Amino acid sequence: MSDYRDLNVFHKAHQMSKLANEIARSIRSSDYRYLKNQLLRSAHSVPSNIVEGSGQESPRKFANYLRISRNSANETEYHCFAAHDFGLIPEAKFIEITGLIEEVRRMLEALIAYLKKKSE
């Protein structure tokens, strides 16, 4: 389909994933190991599904992977929200990551809409 390295949404999702990794590493309490793991898994799923989807043979199949990526972004946002509520993420980091997540989601939606038109 296309080279993921040419997609701005991939680079933004990778940036978000790196920030999520930084945030997860800062969670020290073993009581929240499950939350840390879920945050890492969902955050890394966002760019991973963009990469995997970019290798699909049709715009429709690529769009399906982008929807999975969007859902993982939603999940990542929730894990950040929970971690923030539990006092595990400072306000500034919470605002930074949720802003990135929102930007990634908008970019994914735009690419999904483009691929939908392309496949009609």
Order of alpha helices (4+ residues) and beta strands (2+ residues): alpha-alpha-alpha-alpha
